[in-house]
Every structure is written in C-alpha cells, then in structure tokens.
Amino acid sequence: MIKINENYLKLKSSYLFSDIAKKVAAFQEQNKDREVIKLGIGDVTMPLPDSCIEAFHKAVDEMKSAATFKGYGPEQGYAFLREAIAENDFKTRGVNISAGEIFVSDGSKCDTGNIQELFSNDIKIAIPDPVYPVYVDTNVMAGRTGISENGRYGKLVYLESTEKNNFVPAPPAGDVDLIYLCFPNNPTGATATKEELAAWVKYAKEKKALILFDAAYVSFIRDENLPQSIYEIEGADEVAIEFRSFSKNAGFTGTRCAFTVVPDKVAAYDSEGNAHKLKDLWNRRHTTKFNGVSYPVQKAAEAVYSQKGAKEVRALTDFYLENAKIIKTEMTKNGYTCFGGENAPYIWIKSDLGSWEFFDMLLNKAGVVCTPGAGFGKCGEGYVRISAFNSRENVIKAMEKISRL
C-alpha cells in the first residue's frame, strides 16, 4: 500500500495565513455590510513600476517572432539579469559576488524552503523565535525537528528574539549546524548591525556551520550604517547563503521573481568530513527540479536596475515606509509599544491581550486584519504584526477605526 511521509503529521493543522484567511472569510460572510481592511499578510498593493511594465510588454512582443522567441532558458537565470544583480546589489556595495554565484527563481519562499534538501537529516538547526513559519515547517516535513510539545519542536534550537535583545538574537552557547537569520526581520521589523552579523559569521566559521540569510526586505533599509547584505561582513562568503526577492521592492508578489546567492567558497561536509561546494549541489538540485523563470518576467526584473527603474522602486518602498510611519505613530498614540517600521515594512506591536485575542478584537470591532504574533512562535505571544502594504487611504482609515476602539 502507498504510505505517506508521516513527518507531515507533525505539522500544525494548517499554515498561519490560511488560518487568518478562514477567520476573515467567516467574518465577511457574517458581516457582508462591513468593510474589512487587510494589514495582515505581507502582500504588496501598489502596481508594478512603469519601467517593469514596459520591459514586460517588449519581452512579450519578442515572443511573437521566430527570430526573437525564447523557449527554455537557463535554469540558473539569464545572464543579463544575473549580471545586473551582481553589479547593482553587490559590487556597488563593495561586495565581490559574481553572476555565476546567483540563481534566479520564482520566489524566496520557495528557495528558503527548498534549500534544506541539500543537508543531512541529523543536523542541528537554530531557528529564531518569532520566525517566518516556512523555515520551521519545511524542516518538519523533512523529519529534522521531532514532535511539537508546548509549541516548540524538540530537536530545534530556538533563538529567542525579544524586547531585551532588540529582537536580534546572539549566537548560542552550544553547537548548531544550520542557522536561519532574517534581516530586516519578518515579523518584528528589527534590523541587525554589522557587529551583530559579524558575531554570527565568526560563530559559523568556528563551528563549520552555515547561515541561511533571508534579505527579502533589504530595499527598505534607509540607515546607511546598516549592512544590506551579509556579504558586507568579512568571511561571510565562506559560511552564508543569501536570499533576495523582487516581491517587496518592485511588487513582484504576483509576477514571481527572486534569486539566491551561493558563493563559490561556501561548503558543507560529507560523513567523512570531506568538503563539497554547495553551489554545485544547489545547481544540481535547481536544474533537476526547476525549469527557470520566464523570459518576460526576467526582463521586467532587469528593468528594476535601470536608472528609471531604480527611482521607481525607491518611490515604492518610500511609499510603504511612510505607511509604516503612520501606523507606528498612530498605534503609539493609542498607547501601544511599537517596534520596527523604520527600516522595514512591518510594525511589531505589544499588547496586554493574547495575540489571537488582539487579532479578534481588531477584526470584530474595527474590521482591520493584522497577524497574531503567536503564529510566528512562542516569543510572539502578546504581539501582533501590522503590515504597511496597503493604500494610503486604507492605512489612514484603518488607524482611524482602531483609534475609535
């Protein structure tokens, strides 16, 4: 008989955002005359930049002619995009990342979930708490975590990210093999300094560990003293893989394009202690299980790096940051302690209520959707995340509704 992967039975019954969607749908069904403003899921709302649309149209037109038609492209991504990424995202910051170390994909969620396939099942994994659920769930599916008791999996090392450490955990006292970090952070909006990241790079080098660094929200950093890539830290190109996305900076959540950087120096080890380049292993996995991002989408992504595109992306992220400022200012006026929202599009809000209780209150009394912090981990209890991804009109209206509570 056909058998299931029983590790799936160890997962929570459903994905956090599915639970939220069900609650919102039920509320709307029972309150059809009430407006609901969604500031929960991190989906962008503003349209693609004009430069991306123009490049998109031009690339689609190329597909109607045999002379310019594109079929299967390179699984790693077209050279024009990989070279633009290397030049604009890294070399301009003094970071020597080459086009050959960049792999274009259809999303950072996919990449952060799929990368774990490269590693043994008996490794020890460090997970921040609170954390983006995909990091945990994909390792549960692979069988690395044990079972969940009191909201935590027995085989994971949890890096508690709290108000006491400004939501930036330090390396653990013991040994771990794989470390997930995300800055600017989802969900807390926290950012890490060069000194804080340097401590993690030093730890990884000493322990022969690997850092998976999710930088999906890097385009929101405005503080020039903050690193925009982990590779700005000396030695990080030996112990870190970095994930980037066009979703949050250029609005590609529905268009789908991202990339992962696997430096040539990064290695992992077999059971006999022999080193193997992770770039080669990821390339093998990528070419086996992925057929590449479509040519028109990659041309649209390339346009982000044009002079016009860069200005448009800056304007988009400035718009969302202004939304974040409005939310943080108004929630603070209402008596809440708020974090994030300055170099990140998320505001992490502390409450005397339980996370789901606060969620229910905002939904039922104000018609505003947030994300309960408990869905991101044990340390998220007592907090909610509010997203700046919405129209200015809706953000102002949502704050007015909350203020009237």
Number of C-alpha atoms within 10 A of each C-alpha: 3 3 5 8 9 12 18 15 12 16 18 12 9 8 13 18 15 10 13 20 14 11 16 20 12 11 17 17 11 10 13 9 8 13 11 19 19 23 21 23 18 21 18 22 14 14 11 21 23 16 22 28 18 14 20 21 14 14 20 17 13 16 15 11 10 8 8 11 13 16 9 10 13 16 19 23 23 20 14 12 22 21 18 18 22 20 19 14 18 18 13 10 14 11 18 15 21 18 20 17 18 25 25 27 26 23 23 24 18 12 20 20 16 18 19 16 14 13 15 14 13 11 15 18 21 22 19 23 23 25 28 21 16 17 20 24 19 21 21 24 16 17 18 21 25 15 17 15 8 7 12 17 18 14 18 21 20 21 22 21 20 15 12 9 10 14 23 24 19 15 19 13 7 7 17 20 17 19 21 21 25 24 27 29 26 26 27 33 23 23 24 21 13 18 12 15 23 18 13 26 26 18 21 24 16 10 13 17 24 25 23 21 22 26 22 25 25 23 24 22 20 14 11 7 9 17 21 24 22 26 26 19 19 13 16 25 22 20 24 28 24 25 24 26 28 23 23 24 26 28 23 24 20 10 16 19 24 24 23 25 23 28 24 16 16 18 21 19 15 10 7 6 8 9 12 14 15 21 21 14 15 18 18 13 15 20 13 10 11 14 15 21 22 20 22 21 22 27 22 28 28 22 24 27 20 15 10 14 20 18 14 20 24 15 15 23 22 17 19 27 23 17 25 26 19 18 23 26 15 17 18 14 11 14 10 15 14 20 20 25 28 21 22 28 32 33 26 25 23 22 17 10 14 18 24 20 14 21 23 20 17 18 21 17 12 21 22 26 26 23 26 28 28 22 24 25 20 17 21 26 19 19 27 29 31 28 29 31 26 21 16 15 9 17 22 14 14 21 19 13 16 18 13 9 10
